[in-house]
Amino acid sequence: MDSEIEITVEENETKGRYRAVVDGHEAEMTYSRAGDTTIIIDHTHVPDALRGRGVGQALVRRGVEDARAQGRKIVPLCPFAKAQIDRHPEWQDVLKG
């Protein structure tokens, strides 16, 4: 399902967000940069119309994949992102220890 979800990334020097628009509804996951090698995921929002469709998980997966590709570590302050990473052992290599 989430292979159909197009995710865009917006980032400046201190903050960024992953954004997905599905059926006219916007979901997002926001983060702050802590130096060059760490991002802090602070919020995930999926509107009710998109719940249960894997959109939030797709946002977290993309964040994990990007962090891995860029040599960054993730601090998941957002409870949803933390729960998703906890559920996926294959994603935990990007957690900041």
Residue, then its C-alpha position, 0 to 999 in steps of 0.5 A: m500500500d505505502s509504495e503508492i504514497e508519494i512523500t516530499v521532503e522540505e528541509n532548512e538549516t534547522k528543521g524539516r518535514y516529510r509530507a504526503v498528500v493522499d486523496g487530498h489529505e495532507a499527512e506530515m512528520t516534522y523533525s529538527r536537526a541537531g548538528d549534521t548527524t542527528i535528526i529529532i523526529d518531534h511530531t507525526h500527524v495523519p488526518d483521520a481520513l487517512r488513518g489505517r492506510g499506512v501513511g504514518q508508517a510510510l513517513v517514518r520508513r522514509g525518514v529511516e531510509d533517508a537517515r541511513a543514506q545520509g549517515r544520520k541518527i534519529v532521536p524519536l521524541c514523537p511517540f508514534a515514530k518511536a513506536q514504529i521504530d520499536r516495531h521494526p528491528e531492521w530500522q533500529d540501526v539509525l537510532k541515536g544510542 
